[in-house]
Amino acid sequence: MSYLMAKSDDGRDVSISITGPIVIGRSEKDFTVLVKSGIDTISLGISDATVSRSHACIYLESGKVMVKDVGSKNGTIVNDVRLPG
């Protein structure tokens, strides 16, 4: 099974099982980065104005973890490569 590891805004390590699409974006009220998986939303406590409200999606495809830019303003970079978006 694949997991996304992150730190919540209160400093806890959070492990999110990738069973469906995970959307990374920022809060509508401020620039706090959020991770949304199903009905769960986790605040990473990172304030970043360059992250779009809907920025990137992490998902499984044929057993591989994939990352896709979902039309973000500033683009998504993985391993120094800008993803098409």
C-alpha positions in Angstrom: 0.0 0.0 0.0 1.2 3.6 -0.7 1.1 6.4 1.7 1.5 10.2 1.7 3.5 11.3 4.7 3.0 14.9 5.9 3.2 17.0 9.1 -0.1 18.5 10.4 -0.3 22.1 11.6 0.0 20.9 15.2 3.3 19.2 14.4 2.0 15.6 14.3 3.3 13.2 11.6 0.3 12.2 9.4 0.1 9.2 7.2 -2.5 9.3 4.5 -3.3 6.0 2.7 -3.5 6.6 -1.1 -6.7 4.7 -1.8 -8.3 7.4 -4.0 -7.3 10.8 -5.4 -5.6 13.2 -2.9 -5.8 16.9 -3.7 -3.3 19.4 -2.5 -4.3 23.0 -2.4 -4.6 26.0 -0.2 -7.3 27.2 2.1 -9.9 29.7 0.7 -9.6 31.9 3.7 -5.8 32.2 3.9 -2.7 30.6 2.3 -2.5 27.5 4.5 -1.8 24.4 2.5 -4.4 21.6 2.7 -4.4 17.9 1.8 -7.9 16.5 1.0 -8.5 12.8 0.8 -12.2 11.8 0.5 -14.0 13.6 3.3 -10.9 14.2 5.4 -8.9 17.5 5.2 -5.6 18.0 6.9 -3.9 21.4 7.3 -0.2 21.2 6.9 0.4 24.5 8.6 2.4 25.8 5.7 1.5 29.3 4.5 2.4 29.6 0.8 0.7 32.1 -1.6 2.2 30.2 -4.6 0.0 27.2 -3.9 -3.3 27.4 -5.8 -6.6 26.5 -4.2 -6.6 23.3 -6.3 -2.9 22.7 -7.1 -2.0 19.0 -7.6 -3.5 15.6 -7.4 -1.8 12.4 -6.1 -3.3 9.1 -7.2 -2.5 5.5 -8.0 -2.4 4.2 -11.6 -1.5 0.6 -12.2 0.0 0.4 -8.8 2.3 3.4 -9.3 1.9 6.7 -7.4 1.3 9.5 -9.9 1.3 13.3 -9.5 -0.6 15.6 -11.8 -0.9 19.4 -11.9 -4.6 20.3 -11.9 -4.3 23.7 -13.5 -2.3 25.5 -10.8 -1.2 29.1 -11.5 2.5 28.5 -10.7 2.8 24.9 -11.9 3.9 21.7 -10.1 7.5 20.5 -10.0 8.5 16.9 -9.2 12.2 15.9 -9.1 13.1 19.2 -10.7 10.7 18.6 -13.7 7.7 20.9 -14.3 4.6 18.8 -14.8 2.2 19.7 -17.7 -0.9 21.5 -16.4 
